Structures are given as structure tokens and as C-alpha cells.
Amino acid sequence: MSKLSYLLFCMVFTLAMIVSPFISSAPVLADTTEETTIGDVTDPGTLPDSGFYFMKKWGRSLQLMFAGSDAEKAKLMLKYANEDALALKKMYEMGKYDVGAKHAEQYALQLQNAVQTMEQVRTRQGENASKELVGKLEQNYLKQQEVLLSVLEKAPEAAQNGLLNAIENSNKHVAAMIATQKGQEALAQYQEQVNQQTSNMGEETKIRVQQRLQVTHGQAEQTSNGSSEQGTMTQTQTQTQTQTSEQTMQQTGQQSGQQAVQNQGAGPNTEPGSDAQGAGNKKQGK
């Protein structure tokens, strides 16, 4: 890389670091809609249809790059998912369904990245390290889903698929993480809270949502049960291998004893054979 290219690269990144906080927090349009808060996020900042949205994405990348740990990265990713959920709400309220549907995929991917990073914290540092993160994930996601469901029911049927896919995919990862970290009882409580969020929806929309959620909850239960069964199978295999090893040792000992007895029985016959062989040698010498 030439000096000029490197200088331009540094200038662009520095500009992104300076401008991105203001872009993320700047109000997009003055409106009279009720303010919604998810976690500590009250405004989505720059919307995906803005010409300056790339600056927001650069700013996020820089913040993740300089995050001190996986836990800090997970918190940032969860914050970005909160912003994306609020951005989806605004896009659908403004009737920009095509852009909103594309952004719904980004929201689901953002939340999936947050969950995967939390899983890395759990596997590398233990469940105590990820306990707070998973608790925050559950609280924030329930609010995210509440926001998405509120605009889903108002959207035209043709524009609902994008949101339904986002709800299904994000719910799948969150439920699996709760089952892994907290167990089946906590997963059942989470599922009950999710079902309560759909209780006041129209019957047709409620059925469509619950059909999607039942599938994802079933997958989360299978993942949790699969982990337990795998641990049990591993323990059983270890016990079987130990028993097989012990049986092999016993058989080897018995075979060694039998061979020793046979050698002792063959002992007296060895000397006559040796004498006969010596006599034969003498005759050949004569």
C-alpha cells in the first residue's frame, strides 16, 4: 500500500469514527409517533434508505474492531439489533416495506451474531461469564419482538413475510441460547412470555406467528435435549469402553496362565529331544 493510499485510508476511518456517533444518534425526521425504547436505545438513528447509512455501518465496524473483549462485542451487537428493530418499526410505519423487508434480514443476522458471540463467551469463559449477557439478551429481545409484532399486524399481508422470517430466525437463536444457558424451565417461561405478546393480535395474524414460533421452540428444545443426550451417550460409551478393557485384560490373563501351564507340561519332553539331537550330531561327526 502506497503512502498516499494509507493516508487516505486513515483519513476515512478517522472521519467515520468522528461522524458515526452523531449519525447514529441524530433524529431522522420530526414526527409525532410515540417514542419506543429497547434497552438503552430510544432512536434508531440513520435509516437504511439514507445516503449516509454507510457511515453508520462503518462506525459500527470500528466500534467492534476496538472492543476490548467478546463480552463487549456481544453488548454492542445487541445494541445494534435494538437499533435495527426500531429502524424496522419506522420503515414499516412510513410504508417503505421493500426496504424494510431487506433490513429485516440484517436485523436477524445482527441478533444472530450477538447470540453467537455470547456462546463464545460461554464456551471460553464459563456459564458465569455469559449469565448476565444472556439475561440481557432475553429482556432486550422480548422488547424487540413486541416492537416487530406491533408493526406486523398493521402491515399489508404481502409485506408481512419479511417480518415473519426475521421473527422466526431471531427467536430460534435466542430460544436455543436460553435453553443452553438456563435450561428447560427457563425456556418454558420464555415461551410463555412470547405467547403472551401475541395474545392481543388478530386471530389470523396470531395463528401465522404462533405457527412460526412453535417450530423454533421445538428446535430449541431438541437442541437442549440433544446436548443432554450426547453427554449421557458419551458417559455410557466411556463405561462400555472401560468394561471392555477390563474384560480384555481378564482374558489376556487367563490365556497367559493357560500358556504357562502348557509350557510346564512340555518341559520333561524337551531334554530327550535334545539328547536325540545330540546323538544325531555325534553320529554325523563319526
DAGIWO-V354131 format. One record per backbone hydrogen bond with DSSP energy under -1.0 kcal/mol. CO is the residue of the C=O (numbers start at 0). NH is the residue of the N-H. E is the energy in kcal/mol with one decimal. If there is no record, write none. Layout:
co->(CO | CO)
nh->(NH | NH)
e->(E | E)
This chain:
co->(1 | 2 | 3 | 4 | 5 | 6 | 7 | 8 | 9 | 10 | 11 | 12 | 13 | 14 | 15 | 18 | 19 | 20 | 21 | 37 | 40 | 46 | 49 | 51 | 51 | 52 | 53 | 54 | 55 | 56 | 57 | 58 | 59 | 60 | 61 | 68 | 69 | 70 | 71 | 72 | 73 | 74 | 75 | 76 | 77 | 78 | 79 | 80 | 81 | 82 | 83 | 84 | 85 | 86 | 87 | 88 | 89 | 90 | 91 | 94 | 95 | 96 | 97 | 98 | 99 | 100 | 101 | 102 | 103 | 104 | 105 | 106 | 107 | 108 | 109 | 110 | 111 | 112 | 113 | 114 | 115 | 116 | 117 | 118 | 119 | 120 | 121 | 126 | 129 | 130 | 131 | 132 | 133 | 134 | 135 | 136 | 137 | 138 | 139 | 140 | 141 | 142 | 143 | 144 | 145 | 146 | 147 | 148 | 150 | 155 | 156 | 159 | 160 | 161 | 162 | 163 | 164 | 165 | 166 | 167 | 168 | 169 | 170 | 171 | 172 | 173 | 174 | 175 | 176 | 177 | 182 | 183 | 184 | 185 | 186 | 187 | 188 | 189 | 190 | 191 | 192 | 195 | 197 | 201 | 202 | 203 | 204 | 205 | 206 | 207 | 208 | 209 | 210 | 211 | 212 | 213 | 214 | 215 | 216 | 217 | 218 | 219 | 220 | 221 | 222 | 223 | 224 | 225 | 226 | 227 | 228 | 229 | 230 | 231 | 232 | 233 | 234 | 235 | 236 | 237 | 238 | 239 | 240 | 241 | 242 | 243 | 244 | 245 | 246 | 247 | 248 | 249 | 250 | 251 | 252 | 253 | 254 | 255 | 256 | 257 | 258 | 259 | 260 | 261 | 266 | 268 | 269 | 270 | 271 | 272 | 273 | 274 | 275 | 276 | 277 | 278 | 279 | 280 | 281)
nh->(5 | 6 | 7 | 8 | 9 | 10 | 11 | 12 | 13 | 14 | 15 | 16 | 17 | 18 | 19 | 22 | 23 | 24 | 25 | 40 | 37 | 49 | 52 | 54 | 55 | 56 | 57 | 58 | 59 | 60 | 61 | 62 | 63 | 64 | 65 | 72 | 73 | 74 | 75 | 76 | 77 | 78 | 79 | 80 | 81 | 82 | 83 | 84 | 85 | 86 | 87 | 88 | 89 | 90 | 91 | 92 | 93 | 95 | 94 | 96 | 99 | 100 | 101 | 102 | 103 | 104 | 105 | 106 | 107 | 108 | 109 | 110 | 111 | 112 | 113 | 114 | 115 | 116 | 117 | 118 | 119 | 120 | 121 | 122 | 123 | 124 | 125 | 130 | 133 | 134 | 135 | 136 | 137 | 138 | 139 | 140 | 141 | 142 | 143 | 144 | 145 | 146 | 147 | 148 | 149 | 150 | 151 | 152 | 154 | 158 | 159 | 163 | 164 | 165 | 166 | 167 | 168 | 169 | 170 | 171 | 172 | 173 | 174 | 175 | 176 | 177 | 178 | 179 | 180 | 181 | 186 | 187 | 188 | 189 | 190 | 191 | 192 | 193 | 194 | 195 | 196 | 198 | 200 | 205 | 206 | 207 | 208 | 209 | 210 | 211 | 212 | 213 | 214 | 215 | 216 | 217 | 218 | 219 | 220 | 221 | 222 | 223 | 224 | 225 | 226 | 227 | 228 | 229 | 230 | 231 | 232 | 233 | 234 | 235 | 236 | 237 | 238 | 239 | 240 | 241 | 242 | 243 | 244 | 245 | 246 | 247 | 248 | 249 | 250 | 251 | 252 | 253 | 254 | 255 | 256 | 257 | 258 | 259 | 260 | 261 | 262 | 263 | 264 | 265 | 269 | 272 | 273 | 274 | 275 | 276 | 277 | 278 | 279 | 280 | 281 | 282 | 283 | 284 | 285)
e->(-2.4 | -2.4 | -2.4 | -2.4 | -2.4 | -2.2 | -2.4 | -2.2 | -2.3 | -2.4 | -2.4 | -2.2 | -2.0 | -2.7 | -2.6 | -2.2 | -2.8 | -1.3 | -1.3 | -2.4 | -2.6 | -2.2 | -1.3 | -1.0 | -1.1 | -1.9 | -2.2 | -2.4 | -2.1 | -2.2 | -2.4 | -2.2 | -2.3 | -2.1 | -1.9 | -2.0 | -2.6 | -2.0 | -2.1 | -2.7 | -2.2 | -2.1 | -2.5 | -2.1 | -1.9 | -2.1 | -2.6 | -2.2 | -2.0 | -2.3 | -2.3 | -1.9 | -2.0 | -2.7 | -2.5 | -2.2 | -2.0 | -2.5 | -1.0 | -1.5 | -2.0 | -2.6 | -1.7 | -2.3 | -1.8 | -1.0 | -1.2 | -2.5 | -2.2 | -2.2 | -2.6 | -2.3 | -2.1 | -2.4 | -1.7 | -2.4 | -2.5 | -2.1 | -2.0 | -2.1 | -1.7 | -1.9 | -2.2 | -2.5 | -2.2 | -2.5 | -1.5 | -1.1 | -2.6 | -2.0 | -2.2 | -2.5 | -2.5 | -2.0 | -2.6 | -2.7 | -2.1 | -1.3 | -2.3 | -3.1 | -1.7 | -2.1 | -2.5 | -2.8 | -1.6 | -1.3 | -1.8 | -1.6 | -1.1 | -1.3 | -1.2 | -2.7 | -2.7 | -1.8 | -2.8 | -2.6 | -2.7 | -2.3 | -2.2 | -1.8 | -1.4 | -2.1 | -2.8 | -1.9 | -1.9 | -2.3 | -2.4 | -2.1 | -2.6 | -3.1 | -1.8 | -2.4 | -1.9 | -2.2 | -2.5 | -1.9 | -1.9 | -2.2 | -2.4 | -1.9 | -1.3 | -1.1 | -1.4 | -2.9 | -2.1 | -1.9 | -2.3 | -2.8 | -2.2 | -1.4 | -2.5 | -2.6 | -1.2 | -1.7 | -2.7 | -2.0 | -1.9 | -2.0 | -2.2 | -2.1 | -2.2 | -2.3 | -3.0 | -2.7 | -1.8 | -1.8 | -3.0 | -2.3 | -1.9 | -2.2 | -2.9 | -2.4 | -2.1 | -2.5 | -2.8 | -2.1 | -2.3 | -2.6 | -2.5 | -2.2 | -2.6 | -2.7 | -2.3 | -2.4 | -2.5 | -2.4 | -2.3 | -2.3 | -2.6 | -2.5 | -2.3 | -2.4 | -2.5 | -2.2 | -2.2 | -2.4 | -2.2 | -2.0 | -2.1 | -2.1 | -2.2 | -2.1 | -2.0 | -1.7 | -1.8 | -1.1 | -1.7 | -2.6 | -2.8 | -2.0 | -2.1 | -2.8 | -2.2 | -1.7 | -2.1 | -2.3 | -2.0 | -1.7 | -2.4)
